[in-house]
């Protein structure tokens, strides 16, 4: 019985560690996407100021940048949640 509980605990810790790694990779990609969207927004604003794009394009770029910034915050939360789950799996945080 004790051996089964120990195996289960190791399994939960392993899954939690893998989840952290996956979420951290997703966070890097989300941050890169948000940075790209902000770069596109800057370029779109310059193009608008030069008269070669419309305010609709600026609004679309703003929306995309905002949406990706929101995604970054959501992934940051997922990373924190995965770290909390690891602490719980290791018995370092009460359930």
N, CA, C and O atoms as a CHARMM CRD file, in Angstrom:
* protein
*
  380
    1    1 UNK  N      0.82200  -1.18900   0.00000 PROA 1      0.00000
    2    1 UNK  CA     0.00000   0.00000   0.00000 PROA 1      0.00000
    3    1 UNK  C      0.86900   1.25600   0.00000 PROA 1      0.00000
    4    1 UNK  O      0.63300   2.17600  -0.78300 PROA 1      0.00000
    5    2 UNK  N      1.86700   1.29600   0.87200 PROA 2      0.00000
    6    2 UNK  CA     2.75000   2.45600   0.96000 PROA 2      0.00000
    7    2 UNK  C      3.50100   2.64400  -0.35200 PROA 2      0.00000
    8    2 UNK  O      3.67500   3.76700  -0.82500 PROA 2      0.00000
    9    3 UNK  N      3.93800   1.54600  -0.92800 PROA 3      0.00000
   10    3 UNK  CA     4.66800   1.62600  -2.19900 PROA 3      0.00000
   11    3 UNK  C      3.78300   2.22000  -3.28900 PROA 3      0.00000
   12    3 UNK  O      4.25600   3.01700  -4.09900 PROA 3      0.00000
   13    4 UNK  N      2.53200   1.85100  -3.32000 PROA 4      0.00000
   14    4 UNK  CA     1.60300   2.38400  -4.32300 PROA 4      0.00000
   15    4 UNK  C      1.40300   3.88400  -4.13600 PROA 4      0.00000
   16    4 UNK  O      1.33900   4.62400  -5.11700 PROA 4      0.00000
   17    5 UNK  N      1.30400   4.33700  -2.90100 PROA 5      0.00000
   18    5 UNK  CA     1.15500   5.76300  -2.61200 PROA 5      0.00000
   19    5 UNK  C      2.40800   6.51400  -3.04600 PROA 5      0.00000
   20    5 UNK  O      2.31300   7.60700  -3.60600 PROA 5      0.00000
   21    6 UNK  N      3.58400   5.93600  -2.79100 PROA 6      0.00000
   22    6 UNK  CA     4.83800   6.57800  -3.19200 PROA 6      0.00000
   23    6 UNK  C      4.94100   6.67100  -4.71700 PROA 6      0.00000
   24    6 UNK  O      5.38700   7.68700  -5.25100 PROA 6      0.00000
   25    7 UNK  N      4.53800   5.63500  -5.39600 PROA 7      0.00000
   26    7 UNK  CA     4.54900   5.64900  -6.86500 PROA 7      0.00000
   27    7 UNK  C      3.59400   6.72100  -7.38500 PROA 7      0.00000
   28    7 UNK  O      3.92100   7.45900  -8.31400 PROA 7      0.00000
   29    8 UNK  N      2.42500   6.79600  -6.78500 PROA 8      0.00000
   30    8 UNK  CA     1.44200   7.80900  -7.18100 PROA 8      0.00000
   31    8 UNK  C      1.99000   9.20700  -6.94900 PROA 8      0.00000
   32    8 UNK  O      1.81200  10.08100  -7.79700 PROA 8      0.00000
   33    9 UNK  N      2.64900   9.43800  -5.82500 PROA 9      0.00000
   34    9 UNK  CA     3.20900  10.75500  -5.50800 PROA 9      0.00000
   35    9 UNK  C      4.30900  11.11900  -6.50200 PROA 9      0.00000
   36    9 UNK  O      4.36700  12.25500  -6.97300 PROA 9      0.00000
   37   10 UNK  N      5.17300  10.17300  -6.81900 PROA 10     0.00000
   38   10 UNK  CA     6.22600  10.43900  -7.81200 PROA 10     0.00000
   39   10 UNK  C      5.63100  10.74200  -9.17600 PROA 10     0.00000
   40   10 UNK  O      6.11700  11.61000  -9.90100 PROA 10     0.00000
   41   11 UNK  N      4.58100  10.02000  -9.51400 PROA 11     0.00000
   42   11 UNK  CA     3.91100  10.24200 -10.79300 PROA 11     0.00000
   43   11 UNK  C      3.29500  11.64000 -10.84700 PROA 11     0.00000
   44   11 UNK  O      3.42900  12.33600 -11.85300 PROA 11     0.00000
   45   12 UNK  N      2.63000  12.04800  -9.78700 PROA 12     0.00000
   46   12 UNK  CA     2.02100  13.38200  -9.74300 PROA 12     0.00000
   47   12 UNK  C      3.08200  14.47100  -9.82600 PROA 12     0.00000
   48   12 UNK  O      2.88500  15.47800 -10.50600 PROA 12     0.00000
   49   13 UNK  N      4.19900  14.27700  -9.14400 PROA 13     0.00000
   50   13 UNK  CA     5.28700  15.25600  -9.19400 PROA 13     0.00000
   51   13 UNK  C      5.87900  15.33100 -10.59400 PROA 13     0.00000
   52   13 UNK  O      6.18700  16.41700 -11.08600 PROA 13     0.00000
   53   14 UNK  N      6.03700  14.18700 -11.22900 PROA 14     0.00000
   54   14 UNK  CA     6.58100  14.15600 -12.59200 PROA 14     0.00000
   55   14 UNK  C      5.65500  14.86200 -13.57000 PROA 14     0.00000
   56   14 UNK  O      6.10600  15.62700 -14.42300 PROA 14     0.00000
   57   15 UNK  N      4.37600  14.60600 -13.44400 PROA 15     0.00000
   58   15 UNK  CA     3.38900  15.26300 -14.30900 PROA 15     0.00000
   59   15 UNK  C      3.40000  16.76300 -14.07300 PROA 15     0.00000
   60   15 UNK  O      3.32800  17.54500 -15.02000 PROA 15     0.00000
   61   16 UNK  N      3.48900  17.16500 -12.81500 PROA 16     0.00000
   62   16 UNK  CA     3.50500  18.59600 -12.48900 PROA 16     0.00000
   63   16 UNK  C      4.75000  19.26800 -13.06800 PROA 16     0.00000
   64   16 UNK  O      4.66500  20.37800 -13.59500 PROA 16     0.00000
   65   17 UNK  N      5.89500  18.61100 -12.97500 PROA 17     0.00000
   66   17 UNK  CA     7.12700  19.18200 -13.54800 PROA 17     0.00000
   67   17 UNK  C      7.00600  19.32500 -15.07200 PROA 17     0.00000
   68   17 UNK  O      7.40100  20.34100 -15.64300 PROA 17     0.00000
   69   18 UNK  N      6.45900  18.30400 -15.71100 PROA 18     0.00000
   70   18 UNK  CA     6.27300  18.36800 -17.16400 PROA 18     0.00000
   71   18 UNK  C      5.30900  19.48200 -17.53700 PROA 18     0.00000
   72   18 UNK  O      5.49400  20.15200 -18.55200 PROA 18     0.00000
   73   19 UNK  N      4.28500  19.68100 -16.72600 PROA 19     0.00000
   74   19 UNK  CA     3.33100  20.75700 -16.97900 PROA 19     0.00000
   75   19 UNK  C      4.00200  22.11900 -16.85800 PROA 19     0.00000
   76   19 UNK  O      3.74900  23.01100 -17.66700 PROA 19     0.00000
   77   20 UNK  N      4.85000  22.28200 -15.85800 PROA 20     0.00000
   78   20 UNK  CA     5.58200  23.54300 -15.69700 PROA 20     0.00000
   79   20 UNK  C      6.44300  23.81200 -16.92400 PROA 20     0.00000
   80   20 UNK  O      6.43900  24.91800 -17.46400 PROA 20     0.00000
   81   21 UNK  N      7.17300  22.80600 -17.35800 PROA 21     0.00000
   82   21 UNK  CA     8.04000  22.97600 -18.53400 PROA 21     0.00000
   83   21 UNK  C      7.22500  23.36500 -19.76300 PROA 21     0.00000
   84   21 UNK  O      7.61600  24.26300 -20.51000 PROA 21     0.00000
   85   22 UNK  N      6.11000  22.70100 -19.97300 PROA 22     0.00000
   86   22 UNK  CA     5.26800  23.00600 -21.13400 PROA 22     0.00000
   87   22 UNK  C      4.69400  24.41800 -21.03700 PROA 22     0.00000
   88   22 UNK  O      4.66800  25.14700 -22.02900 PROA 22     0.00000
   89   23 UNK  N      4.24000  24.80200 -19.85800 PROA 23     0.00000
   90   23 UNK  CA     3.67900  26.14000 -19.68900 PROA 23     0.00000
   91   23 UNK  C      4.74700  27.21800 -19.85600 PROA 23     0.00000
   92   23 UNK  O      4.47200  28.28500 -20.40400 PROA 23     0.00000
   93   24 UNK  N      5.96100  26.94300 -19.38500 PROA 24     0.00000
   94   24 UNK  CA     7.03200  27.92100 -19.55500 PROA 24     0.00000
   95   24 UNK  C      7.40800  28.08600 -21.02400 PROA 24     0.00000
   96   24 UNK  O      7.71900  29.19300 -21.46500 PROA 24     0.00000
   97   25 UNK  N      7.38300  26.99600 -21.77900 PROA 25     0.00000
   98   25 UNK  CA     7.62500  27.10400 -23.22900 PROA 25     0.00000
   99   25 UNK  C      6.51200  27.91400 -23.89200 PROA 25     0.00000
  100   25 UNK  O      6.77100  28.74800 -24.76000 PROA 25     0.00000
  101   26 UNK  N      5.29300  27.66300 -23.47900 PROA 26     0.00000
  102   26 UNK  CA     4.15500  28.41800 -24.02600 PROA 26     0.00000
  103   26 UNK  C      4.27700  29.89700 -23.67000 PROA 26     0.00000
  104   26 UNK  O      3.91300  30.75900 -24.47100 PROA 26     0.00000
  105   27 UNK  N      4.77800  30.19200 -22.49400 PROA 27     0.00000
  106   27 UNK  CA     4.93700  31.58000 -22.07400 PROA 27     0.00000
  107   27 UNK  C      5.96800  32.29400 -22.94700 PROA 27     0.00000
  108   27 UNK  O      5.76400  33.44400 -23.33600 PROA 27     0.00000
  109   28 UNK  N      7.04900  31.63000 -23.24900 PROA 28     0.00000
  110   28 UNK  CA     8.06100  32.22800 -24.13200 PROA 28     0.00000
  111   28 UNK  C      7.44300  32.54300 -25.49100 PROA 28     0.00000
  112   28 UNK  O      7.64400  33.63000 -26.03300 PROA 28     0.00000
  113   29 UNK  N      6.69500  31.59400 -26.03700 PROA 29     0.00000
  114   29 UNK  CA     6.06000  31.82100 -27.34300 PROA 29     0.00000
  115   29 UNK  C      5.01800  32.92500 -27.27800 PROA 29     0.00000
  116   29 UNK  O      4.91300  33.73200 -28.20200 PROA 29     0.00000
  117   30 UNK  N      4.25100  32.97000 -26.20600 PROA 30     0.00000
  118   30 UNK  CA     3.23500  34.01500 -26.06500 PROA 30     0.00000
  119   30 UNK  C      3.87700  35.39100 -25.96800 PROA 30     0.00000
  120   30 UNK  O      3.38800  36.35300 -26.56000 PROA 30     0.00000
  121   31 UNK  N      4.96800  35.48400 -25.22500 PROA 31     0.00000
  122   31 UNK  CA     5.66800  36.77200 -25.11100 PROA 31     0.00000
  123   31 UNK  C      6.24100  37.20900 -26.45400 PROA 31     0.00000
  124   31 UNK  O      6.19700  38.38900 -26.80100 PROA 31     0.00000
  125   32 UNK  N      6.77800  36.25400 -27.20700 PROA 32     0.00000
  126   32 UNK  CA     7.30900  36.57900 -28.53900 PROA 32     0.00000
  127   32 UNK  C      6.19200  37.06700 -29.45700 PROA 32     0.00000
  128   32 UNK  O      6.37000  38.03400 -30.19800 PROA 32     0.00000
  129   33 UNK  N      5.05800  36.40600 -29.40800 PROA 33     0.00000
  130   33 UNK  CA     3.92000  36.80700 -30.24200 PROA 33     0.00000
  131   33 UNK  C      3.42600  38.19600 -29.85100 PROA 33     0.00000
  132   33 UNK  O      3.09800  39.00700 -30.71700 PROA 33     0.00000
  133   34 UNK  N      3.37300  38.47000 -28.55800 PROA 34     0.00000
  134   34 UNK  CA     2.93300  39.78900 -28.09700 PROA 34     0.00000
  135   34 UNK  C      3.91300  40.86700 -28.54500 PROA 34     0.00000
  136   34 UNK  O      3.50000  41.94900 -28.96000 PROA 34     0.00000
  137   35 UNK  N      5.20400  40.57700 -28.46500 PROA 35     0.00000
  138   35 UNK  CA     6.20800  41.54400 -28.91600 PROA 35     0.00000
  139   35 UNK  C      6.06600  41.80100 -30.41300 PROA 35     0.00000
  140   35 UNK  O      6.15800  42.94100 -30.86700 PROA 35     0.00000
  141   36 UNK  N      5.84400  40.74000 -31.16900 PROA 36     0.00000
  142   36 UNK  CA     5.64900  40.88700 -32.61100 PROA 36     0.00000
  143   36 UNK  C      4.41900  41.75600 -32.90100 PROA 36     0.00000
  144   36 UNK  O      4.45900  42.63300 -33.76300 PROA 36     0.00000
  145   37 UNK  N      3.33500  41.50300 -32.17600 PROA 37     0.00000
  146   37 UNK  CA     2.11200  42.28700 -32.38500 PROA 37     0.00000
  147   37 UNK  C      2.34100  43.75500 -32.04000 PROA 37     0.00000
  148   37 UNK  O      1.82100  44.63900 -32.72200 PROA 37     0.00000
  149   38 UNK  N      3.10600  44.01900 -31.00000 PROA 38     0.00000
  150   38 UNK  CA     3.41200  45.40800 -30.65500 PROA 38     0.00000
  151   38 UNK  C      4.29000  46.06100 -31.72300 PROA 38     0.00000
  152   38 UNK  O      4.13400  47.24700 -32.01500 PROA 38     0.00000
  153   39 UNK  N      5.20400  45.29800 -32.29900 PROA 39     0.00000
  154   39 UNK  CA     6.02000  45.82000 -33.40200 PROA 39     0.00000
  155   39 UNK  C      5.14000  46.14900 -34.61000 PROA 39     0.00000
  156   39 UNK  O      5.30500  47.19000 -35.24600 PROA 39     0.00000
  157   40 UNK  N      4.21400  45.25800 -34.91200 PROA 40     0.00000
  158   40 UNK  CA     3.28400  45.49100 -36.02000 PROA 40     0.00000
  159   40 UNK  C      2.44400  46.73900 -35.74800 PROA 40     0.00000
  160   40 UNK  O      2.20000  47.53400 -36.65600 PROA 40     0.00000
  161   41 UNK  N      2.00800  46.90900 -34.51400 PROA 41     0.00000
  162   41 UNK  CA     1.23100  48.09100 -34.15300 PROA 41     0.00000
  163   41 UNK  C      2.03900  49.36400 -34.39400 PROA 41     0.00000
  164   41 UNK  O      1.52700  50.32700 -34.96600 PROA 41     0.00000
  165   42 UNK  N      3.28700  49.37300 -33.96500 PROA 42     0.00000
  166   42 UNK  CA     4.13800  50.55200 -34.18400 PROA 42     0.00000
  167   42 UNK  C      4.29200  50.86700 -35.66900 PROA 42     0.00000
  168   42 UNK  O      4.20900  52.02300 -36.08300 PROA 42     0.00000
  169   43 UNK  N      4.51600  49.83100 -36.45800 PROA 43     0.00000
  170   43 UNK  CA     4.67000  50.01600 -37.90400 PROA 43     0.00000
  171   43 UNK  C      3.36300  50.52600 -38.51000 PROA 43     0.00000
  172   43 UNK  O      3.37400  51.40000 -39.37700 PROA 43     0.00000
  173   44 UNK  N      2.24900  49.98100 -38.05500 PROA 44     0.00000
  174   44 UNK  CA     0.94600  50.39700 -38.57000 PROA 44     0.00000
  175   44 UNK  C      0.66900  51.86300 -38.22900 PROA 44     0.00000
  176   44 UNK  O      0.11700  52.59500 -39.05000 PROA 44     0.00000
  177   45 UNK  N      1.04200  52.28500 -37.04300 PROA 45     0.00000
  178   45 UNK  CA     0.85700  53.68400 -36.65500 PROA 45     0.00000
  179   45 UNK  C      1.71600  54.60100 -37.51500 PROA 45     0.00000
  180   45 UNK  O      1.25800  55.65900 -37.94800 PROA 45     0.00000
  181   46 UNK  N      2.95800  54.19900 -37.76300 PROA 46     0.00000
  182   46 UNK  CA     3.83300  54.99200 -38.63300 PROA 46     0.00000
  183   46 UNK  C      3.23500  55.07900 -40.03600 PROA 46     0.00000
  184   46 UNK  O      3.23400  56.14400 -40.65400 PROA 46     0.00000
  185   47 UNK  N      2.73100  53.95700 -40.52700 PROA 47     0.00000
  186   47 UNK  CA     2.11500  53.94600 -41.85600 PROA 47     0.00000
  187   47 UNK  C      0.87100  54.83000 -41.87600 PROA 47     0.00000
  188   47 UNK  O      0.62700  55.53300 -42.85700 PROA 47     0.00000
  189   48 UNK  N      0.08600  54.80000 -40.80600 PROA 48     0.00000
  190   48 UNK  CA    -1.10100  55.65300 -40.72700 PROA 48     0.00000
  191   48 UNK  C     -0.70500  57.12400 -40.73200 PROA 48     0.00000
  192   48 UNK  O     -1.30100  57.93400 -41.44100 PROA 48     0.00000
  193   49 UNK  N      0.30300  57.46100 -39.93800 PROA 49     0.00000
  194   49 UNK  CA     0.77400  58.84900 -39.88300 PROA 49     0.00000
  195   49 UNK  C      1.29600  59.32100 -41.23600 PROA 49     0.00000
  196   49 UNK  O      1.21200  60.50300 -41.56900 PROA 49     0.00000
  197   50 UNK  N      1.83400  58.38200 -42.01000 PROA 50     0.00000
  198   50 UNK  CA     2.34200  58.71800 -43.34200 PROA 50     0.00000
  199   50 UNK  C      1.22900  58.72000 -44.38700 PROA 50     0.00000
  200   50 UNK  O      1.45300  59.09900 -45.53600 PROA 50     0.00000
  201   51 UNK  N      0.03000  58.29600 -43.98700 PROA 51     0.00000
  202   51 UNK  CA    -1.09400  58.28800 -44.90000 PROA 51     0.00000
  203   51 UNK  C     -1.23200  57.05000 -45.75300 PROA 51     0.00000
  204   51 UNK  O     -2.01000  57.03600 -46.70700 PROA 51     0.00000
  205   52 UNK  N     -0.48300  56.00100 -45.42200 PROA 52     0.00000
  206   52 UNK  CA    -0.54600  54.80200 -46.26000 PROA 52     0.00000
  207   52 UNK  C     -1.35000  53.65900 -45.63500 PROA 52     0.00000
  208   52 UNK  O     -1.36500  52.55000 -46.16900 PROA 52     0.00000
  209   53 UNK  N     -2.01400  53.91900 -44.51700 PROA 53     0.00000
  210   53 UNK  CA    -2.92700  52.91700 -43.96500 PROA 53     0.00000
  211   53 UNK  C     -4.10500  53.65800 -43.32600 PROA 53     0.00000
  212   53 UNK  O     -4.09000  54.87800 -43.16300 PROA 53     0.00000
  213   54 UNK  N     -5.10800  52.88300 -42.97800 PROA 54     0.00000
  214   54 UNK  CA    -6.33300  53.48500 -42.44200 PROA 54     0.00000
  215   54 UNK  C     -6.39600  53.31700 -40.92300 PROA 54     0.00000
  216   54 UNK  O     -5.64300  52.55000 -40.32500 PROA 54     0.00000
  217   55 UNK  N     -7.31700  54.05800 -40.33300 PROA 55     0.00000
  218   55 UNK  CA    -7.49500  53.92200 -38.88600 PROA 55     0.00000
  219   55 UNK  C     -8.03300  52.53700 -38.52200 PROA 55     0.00000
  220   55 UNK  O     -7.81100  52.05700 -37.41100 PROA 55     0.00000
  221   56 UNK  N     -8.72700  51.90700 -39.43900 PROA 56     0.00000
  222   56 UNK  CA    -9.22200  50.53700 -39.20800 PROA 56     0.00000
  223   56 UNK  C     -8.03400  49.58900 -39.02300 PROA 56     0.00000
  224   56 UNK  O     -8.06300  48.72200 -38.15100 PROA 56     0.00000
  225   57 UNK  N     -7.01000  49.75100 -39.82700 PROA 57     0.00000
  226   57 UNK  CA    -5.81700  48.91000 -39.68700 PROA 57     0.00000
  227   57 UNK  C     -5.12800  49.15600 -38.34900 PROA 57     0.00000
  228   57 UNK  O     -4.62200  48.22200 -37.72600 PROA 57     0.00000
  229   58 UNK  N     -5.10900  50.40600 -37.91100 PROA 58     0.00000
  230   58 UNK  CA    -4.53100  50.72600 -36.60500 PROA 58     0.00000
  231   58 UNK  C     -5.35800  50.07200 -35.49500 PROA 58     0.00000
  232   58 UNK  O     -4.80700  49.47800 -34.56800 PROA 58     0.00000
  233   59 UNK  N     -6.66400  50.18500 -35.59600 PROA 59     0.00000
  234   59 UNK  CA    -7.54400  49.58500 -34.59000 PROA 59     0.00000
  235   59 UNK  C     -7.36400  48.06600 -34.55900 PROA 59     0.00000
  236   59 UNK  O     -7.31100  47.47700 -33.47900 PROA 59     0.00000
  237   60 UNK  N     -7.26900  47.42800 -35.71800 PROA 60     0.00000
  238   60 UNK  CA    -7.04000  45.98100 -35.77700 PROA 60     0.00000
  239   60 UNK  C     -5.70700  45.60600 -35.13200 PROA 60     0.00000
  240   60 UNK  O     -5.62100  44.62000 -34.40000 PROA 60     0.00000
  241   61 UNK  N     -4.68200  46.38600 -35.40400 PROA 61     0.00000
  242   61 UNK  CA    -3.36400  46.11800 -34.82300 PROA 61     0.00000
  243   61 UNK  C     -3.39800  46.31000 -33.30500 PROA 61     0.00000
  244   61 UNK  O     -2.78000  45.54500 -32.56400 PROA 61     0.00000
  245   62 UNK  N     -4.12100  47.33100 -32.84900 PROA 62     0.00000
  246   62 UNK  CA    -4.26000  47.55100 -31.40600 PROA 62     0.00000
  247   62 UNK  C     -4.98100  46.37800 -30.74600 PROA 62     0.00000
  248   62 UNK  O     -4.58100  45.90400 -29.68200 PROA 62     0.00000
  249   63 UNK  N     -6.04700  45.92200 -31.39500 PROA 63     0.00000
  250   63 UNK  CA    -6.81000  44.79000 -30.85000 PROA 63     0.00000
  251   63 UNK  C     -5.94700  43.53800 -30.78200 PROA 63     0.00000
  252   63 UNK  O     -5.96300  42.81800 -29.78300 PROA 63     0.00000
  253   64 UNK  N     -5.20000  43.28300 -31.84100 PROA 64     0.00000
  254   64 UNK  CA    -4.33600  42.09700 -31.85500 PROA 64     0.00000
  255   64 UNK  C     -3.28400  42.17500 -30.75300 PROA 64     0.00000
  256   64 UNK  O     -3.03200  41.19400 -30.05300 PROA 64     0.00000
  257   65 UNK  N     -2.67800  43.34000 -30.60700 PROA 65     0.00000
  258   65 UNK  CA    -1.65600  43.51500 -29.56800 PROA 65     0.00000
  259   65 UNK  C     -2.26500  43.32000 -28.18200 PROA 65     0.00000
  260   65 UNK  O     -1.67400  42.65700 -27.33000 PROA 65     0.00000
  261   66 UNK  N     -3.43400  43.89300 -27.95900 PROA 66     0.00000
  262   66 UNK  CA    -4.11100  43.76100 -26.66500 PROA 66     0.00000
  263   66 UNK  C     -4.47900  42.30000 -26.39300 PROA 66     0.00000
  264   66 UNK  O     -4.29100  41.80400 -25.28300 PROA 66     0.00000
  265   67 UNK  N     -4.99900  41.62200 -27.40300 PROA 67     0.00000
  266   67 UNK  CA    -5.38700  40.22100 -27.23500 PROA 67     0.00000
  267   67 UNK  C     -4.17700  39.34900 -26.88900 PROA 67     0.00000
  268   67 UNK  O     -4.27400  38.44500 -26.05900 PROA 67     0.00000
  269   68 UNK  N     -3.06300  39.61800 -27.51700 PROA 68     0.00000
  270   68 UNK  CA    -1.86900  38.81800 -27.23900 PROA 68     0.00000
  271   68 UNK  C     -1.27200  39.15800 -25.87500 PROA 68     0.00000
  272   68 UNK  O     -0.71700  38.27900 -25.21600 PROA 68     0.00000
  273   69 UNK  N     -1.37400  40.39700 -25.44400 PROA 69     0.00000
  274   69 UNK  CA    -0.94200  40.74800 -24.09000 PROA 69     0.00000
  275   69 UNK  C     -1.81600  40.02500 -23.06200 PROA 69     0.00000
  276   69 UNK  O     -1.32300  39.57700 -22.02700 PROA 69     0.00000
  277   70 UNK  N     -3.10300  39.91700 -23.35100 PROA 70     0.00000
  278   70 UNK  CA    -4.00900  39.17700 -22.47000 PROA 70     0.00000
  279   70 UNK  C     -3.62200  37.70000 -22.43100 PROA 70     0.00000
  280   70 UNK  O     -3.65000  37.07100 -21.37300 PROA 70     0.00000
  281   71 UNK  N     -3.26600  37.16200 -23.57900 PROA 71     0.00000
  282   71 UNK  CA    -2.84000  35.75800 -23.64000 PROA 71     0.00000
  283   71 UNK  C     -1.58400  35.53400 -22.80500 PROA 71     0.00000
  284   71 UNK  O     -1.44800  34.49700 -22.15500 PROA 71     0.00000
  285   72 UNK  N     -0.66900  36.49600 -22.81900 PROA 72     0.00000
  286   72 UNK  CA     0.54700  36.37900 -22.00300 PROA 72     0.00000
  287   72 UNK  C      0.17600  36.27400 -20.53100 PROA 72     0.00000
  288   72 UNK  O      0.70600  35.42600 -19.81300 PROA 72     0.00000
  289   73 UNK  N     -0.72100  37.12200 -20.08500 PROA 73     0.00000
  290   73 UNK  CA    -1.13900  37.10500 -18.68000 PROA 73     0.00000
  291   73 UNK  C     -1.81000  35.77200 -18.33900 PROA 73     0.00000
  292   73 UNK  O     -1.61100  35.24100 -17.24700 PROA 73     0.00000
  293   74 UNK  N     -2.58900  35.24000 -19.25000 PROA 74     0.00000
  294   74 UNK  CA    -3.24600  33.95600 -19.00600 PROA 74     0.00000
  295   74 UNK  C     -2.22500  32.82600 -18.89800 PROA 74     0.00000
  296   74 UNK  O     -2.36000  31.94100 -18.05300 PROA 74     0.00000
  297   75 UNK  N     -1.21500  32.85600 -19.74500 PROA 75     0.00000
  298   75 UNK  CA    -0.19200  31.80800 -19.68300 PROA 75     0.00000
  299   75 UNK  C      0.66100  31.97600 -18.42100 PROA 75     0.00000
  300   75 UNK  O      1.06200  30.98500 -17.81000 PROA 75     0.00000
  301   76 UNK  N      0.93800  33.22500 -18.02800 PROA 76     0.00000
  302   76 UNK  CA     1.65900  33.44300 -16.77000 PROA 76     0.00000
  303   76 UNK  C      0.88300  32.83200 -15.60500 PROA 76     0.00000
  304   76 UNK  O      1.47200  32.22900 -14.70800 PROA 76     0.00000
  305   77 UNK  N     -0.42500  32.98800 -15.62400 PROA 77     0.00000
  306   77 UNK  CA    -1.26100  32.39200 -14.58900 PROA 77     0.00000
  307   77 UNK  C     -1.18600  30.86700 -14.63800 PROA 77     0.00000
  308   77 UNK  O     -1.14300  30.21200 -13.59700 PROA 77     0.00000
  309   78 UNK  N     -1.17000  30.31000 -15.83300 PROA 78     0.00000
  310   78 UNK  CA    -1.07400  28.84900 -15.97700 PROA 78     0.00000
  311   78 UNK  C      0.26100  28.34000 -15.42900 PROA 78     0.00000
  312   78 UNK  O      0.31500  27.26600 -14.83100 PROA 78     0.00000
  313   79 UNK  N      1.33300  29.10500 -15.62900 PROA 79     0.00000
  314   79 UNK  CA     2.63900  28.72000 -15.07500 PROA 79     0.00000
  315   79 UNK  C      2.56400  28.72300 -13.55400 PROA 79     0.00000
  316   79 UNK  O      3.03100  27.78500 -12.90700 PROA 79     0.00000
  317   80 UNK  N      1.98200  29.76500 -12.98100 PROA 80     0.00000
  318   80 UNK  CA     1.85000  29.81800 -11.52000 PROA 80     0.00000
  319   80 UNK  C      1.00400  28.65100 -10.99900 PROA 80     0.00000
  320   80 UNK  O      1.31900  28.05600  -9.96900 PROA 80     0.00000
  321   81 UNK  N     -0.05400  28.34000 -11.71200 PROA 81     0.00000
  322   81 UNK  CA    -0.91400  27.22700 -11.30800 PROA 81     0.00000
  323   81 UNK  C     -0.15200  25.90400 -11.36700 PROA 81     0.00000
  324   81 UNK  O     -0.28500  25.07000 -10.47100 PROA 81     0.00000
  325   82 UNK  N      0.64000  25.71200 -12.41100 PROA 82     0.00000
  326   82 UNK  CA     1.42500  24.47900 -12.53600 PROA 82     0.00000
  327   82 UNK  C      2.45000  24.37400 -11.40600 PROA 82     0.00000
  328   82 UNK  O      2.68500  23.28800 -10.87700 PROA 82     0.00000
  329   83 UNK  N      3.05700  25.49900 -11.04000 PROA 83     0.00000
  330   83 UNK  CA     4.02000  25.48300  -9.92700 PROA 83     0.00000
  331   83 UNK  C      3.32200  25.14800  -8.61100 PROA 83     0.00000
  332   83 UNK  O      3.86500  24.42100  -7.78000 PROA 83     0.00000
  333   84 UNK  N      2.12500  25.68100  -8.43200 PROA 84     0.00000
  334   84 UNK  CA     1.35400  25.36800  -7.23400 PROA 84     0.00000
  335   84 UNK  C      1.01400  23.88200  -7.19400 PROA 84     0.00000
  336   84 UNK  O      1.09500  23.25400  -6.13900 PROA 84     0.00000
  337   85 UNK  N      0.63900  23.32500  -8.32600 PROA 85     0.00000
  338   85 UNK  CA     0.31000  21.89900  -8.38600 PROA 85     0.00000
  339   85 UNK  C      1.53300  21.04200  -8.05600 PROA 85     0.00000
  340   85 UNK  O      1.39800  19.97800  -7.45300 PROA 85     0.00000
  341   86 UNK  N      2.72500  21.50100  -8.45000 PROA 86     0.00000
  342   86 UNK  CA     3.94000  20.76700  -8.08900 PROA 86     0.00000
  343   86 UNK  C      4.13900  20.81100  -6.57400 PROA 86     0.00000
  344   86 UNK  O      4.45800  19.79200  -5.96300 PROA 86     0.00000
  345   87 UNK  N      3.95400  21.97100  -5.97400 PROA 87     0.00000
  346   87 UNK  CA     4.09200  22.06700  -4.51900 PROA 87     0.00000
  347   87 UNK  C      3.11100  21.14300  -3.81100 PROA 87     0.00000
  348   87 UNK  O      3.45700  20.50300  -2.81800 PROA 87     0.00000
  349   88 UNK  N      1.89700  21.07800  -4.32100 PROA 88     0.00000
  350   88 UNK  CA     0.90000  20.18200  -3.73000 PROA 88     0.00000
  351   88 UNK  C      1.33800  18.73300  -3.90100 PROA 88     0.00000
  352   88 UNK  O      1.23900  17.93800  -2.96600 PROA 88     0.00000
  353   89 UNK  N      1.82200  18.38700  -5.09500 PROA 89     0.00000
  354   89 UNK  CA     2.25900  17.01300  -5.35800 PROA 89     0.00000
  355   89 UNK  C      3.44100  16.62600  -4.47300 PROA 89     0.00000
  356   89 UNK  O      3.57800  15.46600  -4.08500 PROA 89     0.00000
  357   90 UNK  N      4.29800  17.60200  -4.15400 PROA 90     0.00000
  358   90 UNK  CA     5.45500  17.31800  -3.31300 PROA 90     0.00000
  359   90 UNK  C      5.11200  17.37700  -1.82200 PROA 90     0.00000
  360   90 UNK  O      5.95500  17.09400  -0.97100 PROA 90     0.00000
  361   91 UNK  N      3.86800  17.74800  -1.51900 PROA 91     0.00000
  362   91 UNK  CA     3.44900  17.83300  -0.13400 PROA 91     0.00000
  363   91 UNK  C      3.92300  19.08700   0.56300 PROA 91     0.00000
  364   91 UNK  O      3.94700  19.13900   1.79200 PROA 91     0.00000
  365   92 UNK  N      4.29800  20.09000  -0.19200 PROA 92     0.00000
  366   92 UNK  CA     4.81500  21.33200   0.38900 PROA 92     0.00000
  367   92 UNK  C      3.75800  22.42200   0.47000 PROA 92     0.00000
  368   92 UNK  O      4.04100  23.53800   0.90600 PROA 92     0.00000
  369   93 UNK  N      2.55600  22.10300   0.05500 PROA 93     0.00000
  370   93 UNK  CA     1.46000  23.05500   0.11400 PROA 93     0.00000
  371   93 UNK  C      0.20400  22.27200   0.41000 PROA 93     0.00000
  372   93 UNK  O     -0.08500  21.28700  -0.27000 PROA 93     0.00000
  373   94 UNK  N     -0.54500  22.68700   1.40400 PROA 94     0.00000
  374   94 UNK  CA    -1.73900  21.90400   1.76100 PROA 94     0.00000
  375   94 UNK  C     -2.80500  21.95200   0.67800 PROA 94     0.00000
  376   94 UNK  O     -2.96800  22.96600  -0.00100 PROA 94     0.00000
  377   95 UNK  N     -3.51100  20.87700   0.52400 PROA 95     0.00000
  378   95 UNK  CA    -4.59500  20.79700  -0.47600 PROA 95     0.00000
  379   95 UNK  C     -5.79700  21.57100  -0.02900 PROA 95     0.00000
  380   95 UNK  O     -6.80100  21.61600  -0.74000 PROA 95     0.00000
